[in-house]
Amino acid sequence: MGETTVTTLKGREDRAAAHPVENGAGQRLLRRLRTPRRPRLWFEILLIAVSYWTYSLVRNAVPEQKSKALRNADWLWDLEQQLGLAFEQSVNHAVNSVTWLVVGMNYYYATLHFVVTLGVLVWLYRSHPGRYAAIRTVLFSTTAVALAGYYLFPLAPPRLMDGGGFIDTVVVHETWGSMASGDLKNMSNQYAAMPSMHIGWSVWCGLTVFALATVPWARVLGLLYPAGTLVVIVATANHFWLDAVGGLLCLAFGYALATVWYGGRPYTLPRLVPDHGGGSLTGTGGKGSEDTGGEGPAGPDSSDGRAPDSGKAGVVAPRTPDSALAPGGSHSPDRS
């Protein structure tokens, strides 16, 4: 019996020696990277700036391949006609006949793509710090995979088709707003229409607002925004509707990647997370605030997003167990 015991202990030591300490350190590092933590403002600003600069640089560095892009546009237009869904030209001409409407759509196309997306990112950063990194990962990975589409399938927008009969509404109405029209066209790749990131980004914004907002009208706007964007990109002849399908496929990839990496759907991760110091939970109410269980910035039980008043100054909220903070864990304090 003594020999058996010695042999067993020796086997354990051998197995422990076979797995270096570095493996444990690597696992801890990986677990740390995958655990939602409160984002740092300076890092996020830098990341967004560098990422957008890189995206623009790569997108515009893709060879324009004009002849191939025009052939692809003709092929896509023929496909839509065979499907009986080639409605872009009719919408383009109908909207162009109403000056105030088409001018408004030109400005919509030029501005909201960036303004709304940045606005949603800021809202997430302030009100949903635990979910911010995962949802931001969806947006960034969606945009990254779109670059492959620009390279593999160069596509001319409808307004640049030969004999397509489409109207470039920015040029006709002399409105600023499109990096792909007028004096700014030489600064942007003219033949990167597939996939449409106007759709990819707008659906990302819409789903995020619909999933996390508590105000009913905000949730309705979340659904209307991508629908309005689809109408705009078609009416201004900047995209085929099939470009929108390409944008949705890229977005699906982004959600799948974030779900696998964080171990749960981005919207169901804990809303509040420990501060970087590893202390109390941090959210809109600052250090020590508690998650009231709501989906929005403040939750249904709080009007200003702060922790319920304990009636005593200086009371620090109890630290939530680690199991409640694990990605996709069953003890999450706030589940969508």
C-alpha positions in Angstrom: 0.0 0.0 0.0 2.8 2.3 0.8 4.4 1.7 -2.6 1.1 2.5 -4.3 0.8 5.8 -2.5 4.4 6.7 -3.4 3.8 5.8 -7.0 0.6 7.9 -7.1 2.3 10.9 -5.7 5.2 10.5 -8.0 2.8 10.3 -11.0 1.2 13.5 -9.9 4.6 15.2 -9.7 5.5 14.0 -13.2 2.2 15.2 -14.6 2.7 18.6 -13.0 6.2 18.8 -14.4 4.9 18.1 -17.8 2.8 21.3 -17.8 5.0 24.3 -17.3 3.9 27.2 -15.1 3.8 29.3 -18.3 0.7 27.4 -19.3 -1.2 28.5 -16.2 0.0 32.1 -16.7 -1.1 32.0 -20.3 -4.5 30.7 -19.4 -4.9 33.4 -16.8 -3.9 36.1 -19.4 -6.4 34.7 -21.9 -9.1 34.6 -19.2 -8.3 38.2 -18.3 -8.5 39.3 -21.9 -11.9 37.6 -22.3 -13.4 39.0 -19.1 -15.4 42.2 -19.6 -13.7 45.1 -17.8 -14.5 48.8 -17.8 -12.9 50.4 -20.9 -10.3 53.2 -20.6 -11.3 56.4 -22.4 -7.9 57.3 -23.8 -7.4 53.8 -25.2 -10.9 53.7 -26.8 -10.4 57.1 -28.5 -7.0 56.0 -29.8 -8.3 52.7 -30.9 -11.2 54.2 -32.9 -9.0 56.8 -34.5 -6.3 54.3 -35.5 -8.9 51.8 -36.7 -10.8 54.2 -38.9 -7.6 55.6 -40.3 -6.4 52.0 -41.1 -9.8 51.1 -42.6 -9.8 54.1 -44.9 -6.2 53.5 -45.9 -6.8 49.9 -46.7 -10.1 50.5 -48.4 -8.7 53.2 -50.6 -5.5 51.2 -51.3 -7.5 48.3 -52.9 -7.0 48.6 -56.7 -10.1 50.2 -58.2 -10.3 47.6 -61.0 -12.8 49.8 -62.9 -13.5 47.4 -65.7 -14.1 44.4 -63.4 -16.2 46.6 -61.1 -18.4 47.7 -63.9 -18.8 44.1 -65.1 -19.8 43.0 -61.6 -22.4 45.8 -61.5 -23.9 44.7 -64.8 -24.0 41.1 -63.5 -25.6 42.1 -60.2 -28.2 44.3 -61.9 -29.1 41.5 -64.3 -29.4 39.1 -61.3 -31.8 41.5 -59.6 -33.9 41.8 -62.7 -34.1 38.0 -63.0 -35.3 37.9 -59.4 -37.9 40.6 -60.2 -36.4 42.9 -57.5 -34.6 45.5 -59.5 -36.3 48.5 -58.0 -33.4 50.8 -57.4 -33.8 52.8 -60.5 -37.5 53.5 -59.9 -36.7 54.6 -56.3 -33.8 56.8 -57.4 -35.8 58.6 -60.0 -38.9 59.1 -57.8 -36.9 60.6 -54.9 -34.8 62.8 -57.2 -38.0 64.5 -58.4 -38.6 65.9 -54.9 -35.7 68.3 -54.3 -36.1 68.8 -50.5 -36.3 65.0 -50.0 -33.3 64.0 -52.1 -31.1 66.8 -50.6 -32.0 65.6 -47.1 -31.1 62.1 -48.1 -27.7 63.3 -49.4 -26.9 64.8 -46.1 -28.3 61.8 -44.2 -25.9 59.6 -46.2 -23.0 61.8 -45.5 -23.4 62.5 -41.8 -25.5 60.0 -39.8 -23.3 57.1 -40.8 -20.6 58.5 -38.5 -22.6 60.6 -36.0 -25.0 57.9 -35.0 -22.3 55.2 -34.8 -20.1 57.4 -32.6 -23.1 58.4 -30.5 -24.0 54.7 -29.8 -20.4 54.0 -28.9 -20.3 56.9 -26.4 -23.6 55.7 -24.9 -22.3 52.2 -24.5 -19.1 53.4 -22.9 -21.0 55.5 -20.3 -24.0 53.3 -19.6 -23.0 49.7 -20.4 -19.2 49.4 -19.6 -19.4 45.7 -19.1 -20.9 45.2 -22.6 -18.9 47.9 -24.4 -15.9 45.8 -25.4 -17.9 42.9 -26.8 -20.3 45.1 -28.8 -17.5 47.3 -30.0 -15.7 44.1 -31.1 -18.8 43.3 -33.3 -18.5 46.6 -35.0 -14.8 46.4 -35.6 -14.7 42.8 -36.8 -17.6 43.6 -39.2 -15.7 46.5 -40.7 -12.5 44.4 -40.9 -14.1 41.6 -42.9 -15.7 44.1 -45.2 -12.3 45.0 -46.5 -12.0 41.5 -47.9 -15.2 42.1 -49.9 -13.9 45.3 -51.4 -10.8 43.4 -52.7 -12.5 40.1 -53.8 -15.6 41.7 -55.4 -15.0 45.2 -56.7 -18.3 46.7 -57.5 -19.4 50.0 -59.1 -22.3 51.7 -57.5 -25.5 52.1 -59.6 -24.7 55.8 -60.3 -21.5 54.9 -62.1 -22.9 52.2 -64.3 -22.6 52.6 -68.0 -26.0 53.3 -69.5 -27.7 52.3 -66.2 -29.9 55.4 -66.2 -29.2 56.1 -62.5 -28.9 59.7 -61.2 -26.0 60.8 -59.0 -28.0 62.9 -56.7 -25.0 64.6 -55.1 -23.7 65.8 -58.4 -27.1 66.8 -59.8 -28.2 68.8 -56.7 -24.7 70.1 -55.9 -24.8 69.0 -52.3 -21.7 68.1 -50.3 -21.7 64.8 -48.6 -20.3 62.0 -50.5 -16.7 61.0 -50.6 -17.6 59.1 -53.8 -19.0 62.0 -55.8 -18.0 65.5 -56.9 -14.7 67.0 -55.9 -14.0 64.4 -53.2 -14.3 61.4 -55.5 -10.5 61.1 -56.0 -10.1 60.7 -52.2 -12.1 57.5 -52.0 -12.2 54.2 -53.8 -15.1 54.5 -56.3 -15.6 50.8 -56.6 -16.0 49.5 -53.1 -19.8 49.2 -52.9 -20.0 45.6 -51.8 -20.6 45.1 -48.9 -22.4 48.3 -47.7 -21.1 49.4 -44.4 -23.8 52.0 -44.2 -26.1 49.0 -43.6 -23.7 47.1 -41.5 -23.1 50.0 -39.1 -26.7 51.1 -39.1 -28.1 47.7 -38.2 -25.4 47.4 -35.5 -26.6 50.7 -34.1 -30.3 49.7 -34.4 -29.9 46.3 -32.7 -27.9 47.8 -29.9 -30.3 50.5 -29.1 -33.3 48.2 -29.4 -31.7 45.6 -27.1 -30.5 47.9 -24.4 -32.6 51.0 -24.4 -35.5 51.2 -21.9 -37.3 54.2 -23.4 -39.9 52.8 -25.9 -39.5 55.6 -28.5 -35.7 55.0 -28.5 -36.2 51.3 -29.2 -38.5 52.2 -32.1 -35.9 54.6 -33.5 -33.4 51.8 -33.3 -35.5 49.8 -35.7 -36.3 52.6 -38.0 -32.7 53.8 -38.4 -31.4 50.9 -40.5 -34.7 50.8 -42.5 -34.3 54.5 -43.3 -30.6 53.9 -44.2 -31.6 51.2 -46.7 -34.0 53.6 -48.5 -31.3 56.3 -48.5 -28.5 54.2 -50.0 -30.8 53.0 -52.8 -32.5 56.3 -53.5 -29.1 58.1 -53.8 -27.9 55.3 -56.2 -24.9 54.6 -54.0 -25.7 50.9 -53.5 -27.8 48.0 -54.8 -30.0 46.4 -52.2 -27.8 43.3 -52.5 -25.0 45.4 -51.1 -27.0 45.6 -48.0 -27.2 41.8 -47.8 -23.4 41.7 -48.0 -23.3 44.2 -45.1 -25.6 42.0 -43.0 -23.4 38.9 -43.7 -20.4 40.8 -42.4 -22.3 41.9 -39.3 -23.3 38.3 -38.7 -19.7 37.3 -38.7 -18.9 40.1 -36.2 -21.6 38.9 -33.8 -20.4 35.3 -34.1 -16.8 36.3 -33.4 -17.7 38.4 -30.3 -20.0 35.7 -29.0 -17.3 33.0 -29.2 -14.6 35.2 -27.7 -16.6 36.5 -24.8 -18.4 33.3 -24.1 -21.9 34.8 -24.5 -24.1 37.1 -26.6 -22.8 40.6 -26.2 -26.1 42.0 -25.0 -26.4 39.5 -22.2 -23.1 40.2 -20.6 -23.1 42.0 -17.2 -23.8 45.7 -17.6 -21.5 46.7 -14.7 -18.0 45.4 -14.2 -15.1 45.8 -11.7 -13.0 48.9 -12.1 -9.4 48.4 -13.3 -8.3 48.4 -9.7 -10.3 45.2 -9.1 -12.5 46.9 -6.5 -16.2 47.6 -6.5 -18.4 47.6 -9.5 -18.3 50.6 -11.8 -21.0 52.0 -14.0 -22.7 55.3 -14.7 -23.0 56.0 -11.0 -19.2 55.9 -10.6 -17.2 53.7 -8.3 -19.3 51.7 -6.0 -22.5 51.9 -8.0 -24.7 48.8 -8.2 -26.4 47.3 -11.2 -30.1 47.7 -10.6 -31.0 45.0 -13.1 -32.2 47.3 -15.9 -31.3 47.1 -19.5 -30.9 50.8 -20.1 -28.5 53.4 -18.8 -30.2 53.5 -15.4 -32.4 50.4 -15.2 -36.1 50.3 -14.4 -35.5 50.8 -10.7 -33.4 54.0 -10.9 -34.1 57.2 -12.6 -30.5 58.5 -12.8 -28.4 55.3 -13.0 -27.0 55.7 -9.5 -27.0 53.0 -6.9 -30.0 53.1 -4.4 -29.3 55.4 -1.5 -28.4 53.4 1.5 -29.0 56.4 3.7 -25.4 56.4 5.0 -22.6 58.4 3.5 -19.5 56.5 2.5 -21.2 53.1 2.2 -19.4 51.1 -0.4 -21.4 48.6 -2.5 -20.5 45.0 -1.8 -18.3 43.4 -4.4 -20.1 41.0 -6.7 -18.7 37.5 -6.8 -16.5 36.6 -9.7 -19.0 34.1 -11.0 -21.4 37.0 -11.6 -18.9 38.7 -13.8 -17.8 35.8 -15.9 -18.8 36.2 -19.6 -22.1 34.5 -20.2 -22.2 33.2 -16.6 -25.5 32.0 -15.1 -25.2 34.4 -12.2 -25.0 37.6 -14.2 -26.6 40.5 -12.3 -28.2 41.9 -15.4 -29.4 39.6 -18.2 -31.1 40.9 -21.3 
